[in-house]
Each structure stands twice: as structure tokens, then as C-alpha cells.
Amino acid sequence: MPDQLPAGLDAAETAKRRHWMGLLARAKGEAIVSLLVDLELPAYRRIRGPETGLVMLRGRAGGDGAAFNLGEMTTTRCTIRTAEGQVGHAYVAGRDQRQAEHAALLDALLQDPDWHAAIMTAVIVPLDHAEKACIALRARRAAATRVDFLAMATMR
């Protein structure tokens, strides 16, 4: 990780952008499209992609051991520029080129003060709530299968 942030970005802005980019990358493409139905999105131009390729996943034994190549993962990337000049980037797992293009457009619009609040309300907040609900459901399902081995040991 670089020691310094790009010019013009502070740590709080970077953390917010990291959060929305993560949500857009993890969301299903259909979920993003369904949230965009009521928005009239501005014109934009593709700078790169969307294009699909492979990235090498690296791992470390024990988290801090020697690095090794874990395997390859299919990834789609896209970069766009809005008519107002905002540039958006997106990398998503898989081959969904429409998801990558929409995520890049939303990244650009979220950097535009005129669009930021509308996109946060219409897209990012619902995606965040849906992701948190999914995580909570998974945690409840896992908790239902939990076995307390200490209690079993004292039953003898």
C-alpha cells in the first residue's frame, strides 16, 4: 500500500470511495441495474473496456509467510469519463461487463458533487443495507449449527 495518497485526496475521502467501490464490486449486476431504473444517467464515454481477463491471486502462508501464487481469477475492468470530466474506474469479479461499466459510471458520478447525494441515496445505501442483511442472515445460519464442545465435555 502506498505511503501517500494521490494529490487532492484525504484519508476520509479515500475510505468512502473504497467503501462504495467495494459495494459496487460485490453487488450483482442485476441489483445495480434495478436501482438505476429511476435515474436519468448523464452521457459518458468509455476510456477502457469493459474488458475481461485474468488476475493472479497471491497468498501468504499464515498471513505473513512467503508469498505464493494461489491461482487465477476472471476479472472485468472498465474506465469511463462523464461529459463533465469525472473519471470512474471499476474492477469486478467475473465476466459481467455491464456490471463493470455501471460500477465505473457510478464511481465517476459519486465523485461529482452534483450527483453524489442522489447516487448515495438511490444506489449505495440500498446496496449497503442488502449486503449487511445478507451477512447477518449468514451469521444466523452459522450460529444455528454451533456446537458448544465445552458443554458436551462436562456432560460425561
C-alpha positions as CSV (number, residue, x, y, z in Angstrom):
1,M,0.0,0.0,0.0
2,P,1.4,3.4,-0.9
3,D,2.5,5.6,2.0
4,Q,1.0,8.7,0.4
5,L,-2.5,9.4,-1.0
6,P,-2.9,10.9,-4.5
7,A,-3.0,14.7,-4.6
8,G,-6.3,16.1,-3.5
9,L,-7.5,13.1,-1.6
10,D,-7.5,12.8,2.1
11,A,-7.9,9.6,4.1
12,A,-11.6,10.0,4.8
13,E,-12.4,10.6,1.1
14,T,-10.3,7.5,0.2
15,A,-12.1,5.4,2.8
16,K,-15.5,6.5,1.5
17,R,-14.5,5.7,-2.1
18,R,-13.1,2.4,-1.1
19,H,-16.4,1.5,0.6
20,W,-18.6,2.4,-2.4
21,M,-16.3,0.7,-4.8
22,G,-16.3,-2.5,-2.7
23,L,-20.1,-2.5,-2.6
24,L,-20.3,-2.0,-6.4
25,A,-17.8,-4.8,-7.0
26,R,-19.5,-7.2,-4.7
27,A,-23.1,-6.5,-5.8
28,K,-24.8,-8.5,-8.6
29,G,-25.1,-6.6,-11.9
30,E,-28.9,-7.1,-11.9
31,A,-29.1,-5.4,-8.4
32,I,-27.3,-2.4,-9.7
33,V,-29.4,-2.1,-12.8
34,S,-32.6,-2.4,-10.8
35,L,-31.5,0.5,-8.6
36,L,-30.7,2.7,-11.7
37,V,-34.2,2.4,-13.3
38,D,-35.5,5.7,-11.9
39,L,-32.3,7.7,-12.6
40,E,-31.6,9.5,-15.8
41,L,-27.9,9.0,-16.1
42,P,-25.7,11.5,-18.0
43,A,-23.7,10.8,-21.1
44,Y,-20.3,9.3,-20.8
45,R,-17.5,7.9,-22.9
46,R,-15.6,4.6,-22.4
47,I,-11.9,5.1,-22.0
48,R,-11.1,1.5,-21.4
49,G,-13.2,-1.6,-21.7
50,P,-15.2,-3.2,-20.4
51,E,-12.7,-6.0,-20.9
52,T,-12.4,-9.3,-19.3
53,G,-9.1,-11.0,-18.3
54,L,-7.4,-13.0,-15.6
55,V,-5.6,-11.7,-12.5
56,M,-3.2,-13.8,-10.4
57,L,-4.3,-14.2,-6.8
58,R,-1.4,-14.2,-4.3
59,G,-1.4,-15.7,-0.9
60,R,0.8,-16.0,2.2
61,A,1.2,-19.0,4.5
62,G,0.0,-17.9,7.9
63,G,-0.7,-14.4,6.7
64,D,2.9,-13.3,6.9
65,G,4.9,-16.1,5.3
66,A,6.4,-16.3,1.9
67,A,4.1,-15.2,-0.9
68,F,2.9,-17.9,-3.4
69,N,0.6,-17.9,-6.4
70,L,-2.8,-19.2,-5.3
71,G,-4.4,-19.2,-8.7
72,E,-6.1,-17.1,-11.3
73,M,-9.5,-15.3,-11.2
74,T,-11.6,-13.9,-14.0
75,T,-12.0,-10.1,-13.7
76,T,-13.6,-7.5,-15.7
77,R,-12.5,-3.9,-15.7
78,C,-13.8,-0.6,-17.2
79,T,-12.9,3.0,-17.1
80,I,-15.3,5.8,-18.2
81,R,-15.3,9.6,-18.4
82,T,-18.5,11.6,-17.9
83,A,-19.3,14.6,-20.1
84,E,-18.5,16.8,-17.0
85,G,-15.0,15.3,-16.9
86,Q,-15.2,12.9,-13.9
87,V,-13.3,9.6,-14.4
88,G,-14.6,6.4,-12.9
89,H,-12.9,3.0,-12.6
90,A,-14.2,-0.4,-11.8
91,Y,-12.9,-3.9,-11.4
92,V,-15.4,-6.7,-10.7
93,A,-15.0,-10.4,-10.3
94,G,-16.3,-12.5,-13.2
95,R,-17.4,-11.6,-16.7
96,D,-20.3,-9.2,-16.2
97,Q,-19.2,-6.4,-18.5
98,R,-22.5,-4.4,-17.8
99,Q,-21.8,-4.5,-14.1
100,A,-18.3,-3.2,-14.6
101,E,-19.5,-0.4,-16.9
102,H,-22.2,0.6,-14.4
103,A,-19.9,0.5,-11.5
104,A,-17.4,2.7,-13.3
105,L,-20.1,5.2,-14.2
106,L,-21.4,5.3,-10.6
107,D,-17.8,5.8,-9.4
108,A,-17.5,8.8,-11.6
109,L,-20.9,10.2,-10.6
110,L,-20.1,9.7,-6.9
111,Q,-17.1,11.9,-7.3
112,D,-19.3,14.7,-8.8
113,P,-20.8,16.9,-6.1
114,D,-24.0,17.4,-8.2
115,W,-24.6,13.6,-8.4
116,H,-23.1,12.3,-5.1
117,A,-26.2,12.6,-2.9
118,A,-28.6,11.2,-5.4
119,I,-26.4,8.1,-6.2
120,M,-25.7,7.5,-2.5
121,T,-29.5,7.5,-1.8
122,A,-30.6,5.6,-4.8
123,V,-27.8,3.0,-5.1
124,I,-25.1,2.8,-2.5
125,V,-27.3,2.9,0.7
126,P,-29.7,0.2,-0.6
127,L,-26.7,-2.0,-1.7
128,D,-25.1,-1.5,1.8
129,H,-28.3,-2.5,3.6
130,A,-28.7,-5.5,1.3
131,E,-25.1,-6.6,1.9
132,K,-25.5,-6.2,5.7
133,A,-28.7,-8.2,5.7
134,C,-27.0,-11.0,3.8
135,I,-24.1,-11.1,6.2
136,A,-26.5,-11.1,9.2
137,L,-28.5,-14.0,7.7
138,R,-25.3,-16.0,7.0
139,A,-24.2,-15.4,10.6
140,R,-27.6,-16.5,12.0
141,R,-27.5,-19.7,9.9
142,A,-23.9,-20.4,11.1
143,A,-24.9,-19.7,14.7
144,A,-27.8,-22.2,14.5
145,T,-25.3,-25.0,13.7
146,R,-22.9,-24.1,16.5
147,V,-21.9,-26.8,18.9
148,D,-20.6,-26.0,22.4
149,F,-17.9,-28.7,22.9
150,L,-17.2,-27.5,26.4
151,A,-20.8,-28.3,27.4
152,M,-20.5,-31.7,25.8
153,A,-17.4,-32.5,27.7
154,T,-19.0,-31.7,31.1
155,M,-22.0,-34.0,30.3
156,R,-19.9,-37.2,30.9
